[in-house]
Amino acid sequence: MTNLRYEGAWTNTTFGSFGAAHVGVVLDAPNATITFDLDGFVFGASDPAVIVVPGTIDQGILHLDSKGVPTYGDIVGTMNLVTGDTLIDVSNVPNPRIKHLQLTGSVTRKIDLQYTVDFPDPPSATNPAKGVLVADLVPQLQIISAQQSNGDLIVTWTGGKPPYQIQTRPDFSPASWQNFGATTSSTTAHIPASNSKRLFVRVAGQ
């Protein structure tokens, strides 16, 4: 299974509106899931809720076909998992001011999509409206070093997104994880020597 997270922003270059974009892609062939969390005034309305769009993978192509998605309507599209070529069509949008939305571009280690929004009104300088959605892949969080120094355990990691939270536990019980200290933007933590014979450590990011 592949779990990817992207962080970036969308910008309507016609009207000047914008907002943060958080996108998650989970690939577990033959199934897939894309999570969209777009902040700001999407379609000129309030900040929409997070949506989860299921998909299927066939011969290296991710297919989307979801009906009645809140805020967005019907979402149909394809994403080539080799080349990144992406085409997504959004129709039957619940907002009567929106007729159709199309996104084209690529999704690889970076999301680089251009979009057009068609309105029911006659074509004009602002119909269709145009914009972009650009987001970078967030490197997966990985502990790269755990060394003892003067009785302390020094843990170093890369990837993820701060703030980070160090957690420890003395055994294999999943319920025994405990936060160690406050959250931090550092990528190194010093953990004092424990009376326990063994100590498990993990790092959680955003």
Secondary structure as GFF3:
##gff-version 3
##sequence-region A 1 206
A	DSSP	beta_strand	2	12	.	.	.	ID=ss1
A	DSSP	beta_strand	18	28	.	.	.	ID=ss2
A	DSSP	beta_strand	31	38	.	.	.	ID=ss3
A	DSSP	three_ten_helix	42	44	.	.	.	ID=ss4
A	DSSP	beta_strand	51	58	.	.	.	ID=ss5
A	DSSP	beta_strand	61	69	.	.	.	ID=ss6
A	DSSP	beta_strand	73	80	.	.	.	ID=ss7
A	DSSP	beta_strand	85	91	.	.	.	ID=ss8
A	DSSP	beta_strand	100	107	.	.	.	ID=ss9
A	DSSP	beta_strand	110	118	.	.	.	ID=ss10
A	DSSP	beta_strand	129	137	.	.	.	ID=ss11
A	DSSP	beta_strand	142	149	.	.	.	ID=ss12
A	DSSP	beta_strand	152	158	.	.	.	ID=ss13
A	DSSP	beta_strand	164	169	.	.	.	ID=ss14
A	DSSP	three_ten_helix	174	176	.	.	.	ID=ss15
A	DSSP	beta_strand	178	184	.	.	.	ID=ss16
A	DSSP	beta_strand	188	191	.	.	.	ID=ss17
A	DSSP	beta_strand	200	204	.	.	.	ID=ss18
###
